[in-house]
């Protein structure tokens, strides 16, 4: 199996399990998922059986618990899958892990579900996206009311709670219908309701800038509208300015409410940062099991499972995973792409050891190409390259610039 081929069994490792089944497909969703109406129940049963066997094989190989566990999808907590999820967590010995997260839908996270699940997990994550009907219409997303979210946070209060929101819907996507409000308004409505009901604020919030991905229903809608517009370049420029302003407004609002902005899209109360995501961002060891799940080992391997859920369910254990040895260039770009989106940044010690390249030389070369306003050298201090919170807005600029230097360096 790829685990024994690619991972040092003495090193700490995290686990991601992909459950691709969901109630319905949102227009913006680019993850592999299968709406409930299209799921074959026998293949779904076989899918879970195989997942349990692969989790068990991993636990037996490492002979120790996973550092963190994350079960995502899809909607892992659909009513008929809760027993399977608990079985997976039991096999994974989740009680011994430092952090265990399961994604859910707010409306089906009942007190009875919480009582069963809370024996296995430390953290629950749910997508709100927006309370605004106009925004949700564009996203083709089912609506949760503020009251439902308050009830959910209260029900899950013994766990760490994360809520996802989406920001930055281009105004042209409303296509002559009333435009929705911004994420700050969503958060303000939620915080007010939490205070009024004496319910604690969620420990973690994720605010994602809407990304319109190839292969999604929203991409088709976007392209159709864009092709009908005149002066599209002017529209894009004005949208970029508006969306940047909206994002900064949301960041400022969360900062005033005592949330630590530690990654472009991530905000937490003190000490409640997501440990599992930090493994991703630092290119630590993590194993991904299930259809389309990805893994990475610090020994320099990326592993992917491109199969659909039926192919995965019908294939022998670990047979759907494809192993790729990463080049120094691949690792360097991936580190820059993840670490520079965090306020932790990346140390030259970690970077140089992982890539066999010199971060000093790369930053020095990049600084000669930087603008006076945004010079990467200003954020390289004591061997650590880390952007300030304000500069996270320009992280893509720095990542592209440094990646270009790494590419030339690699030639």
C-alpha positions, 0 to 999 in steps of 0.5 A: 500500500502507498502508506508503507511506500511513502511514509516514515511510520515514526513521524506524526501523521494526520488523516483526511477521509472523503465522504462524497455524498450530499443532499444537493450540489451547490453551483460553486462546488468544485469538490467531488460530490454526488447528490443523494438522488443519484447515489446507489445505496449498495455501492455506498455501503461498499464505499464505507466498508472499504474506507473502514478497512483502509483506515484500519490498515493505516492505524496498524501500520503506524501503530499510533493515533493520528495527530488530527482527523478531518472527515469532509465531503460532501455531507458526512452527517446525513442521517443514514451515515452517522453510524458509519462515521462513528465506526470510522472514528472508532477504528481510527482511535479518534479519542487519542487524536489532538483534534477531530473535525467532522463537517455537517449540515446545520439543519440535521445536527440535532441534540441526539446526533450531537450526543452520539458524535461528541464522544468521538470528535472535538470540533464540528464545521458547518457551511452557512455561506450567507443568510441573504436570499439573493446571495444564496440564489446565485450560489444555488445553496439551501438557506439556513436562518440566523435562528437555525445557526444560533441553535446549531452553535448552542447544540454543539457548544461542548465542541469547537465550532467552525462556520464557513461564509462566502464573500465576494460575489461579483455584482454582475452574477445577480443578472438584473435581480436585487443584489445581496448584502456583504459578509459583514452584514451576515456576521453582524446579524449572527453575532447580535443573535448570539449575544441576545440568546446568550450563546457563545461565539463560534471558536472559528470562522472561515471567510472564503472569497468566491472562486468560480471553478471550471466544471461547476454550474456557476462557471457556466452561468458566469461565462454566459453573463460575461460574454453578454457584457460590454466593456468587460475589462472595466467591469472586472476592474470595478469588481476587483476594487469592490470585492477587496473593499468588502473583504477588508471590511469583513477582516476589520469587523472580525478583528474588532470581535477578537478573532485572530486572522491567522490565514487568508480565509481563517479566523479563530479565537485565541488558541482555537486555530485549526490544527488539521489545516496547519498540517496542510499549510506546512506540508506535513504528513497527511493521508487522504482516503476515499475518492479524490482524496489527496495525501502528502508525505514529508519524504517528498511524495504526493498521492491522489485518488482520482476515482469516482465513488463506485470505482473506489468501492469496487477496487481492491484496498489502496489500488486507486491511489497514484503516487508521484515523487515531487521535485524540489520545484514542486515542493517549493511552489507548494510551500510558498502557495500555502505558507504565504497565505498564513501569518506564520509564514515559512522559515528558511530552515524548513524551506531549505531542508524541504526543497534543497533551495535557498530562501535567502537567495530567492527573496533577494532575487524577488525583492529586485522585482517588487514594487516599492509599496509591496517589497517581499524583503520587508517581510523576511526577518530573522530567517522567516518569511511571513506577511503581515495581516494587512499584506495577506490581501496581496499574498497572490502577488507575492506567491506568483513573484516568488514562484517565478523566481523559484522556476528560474532558480530551478533551471 
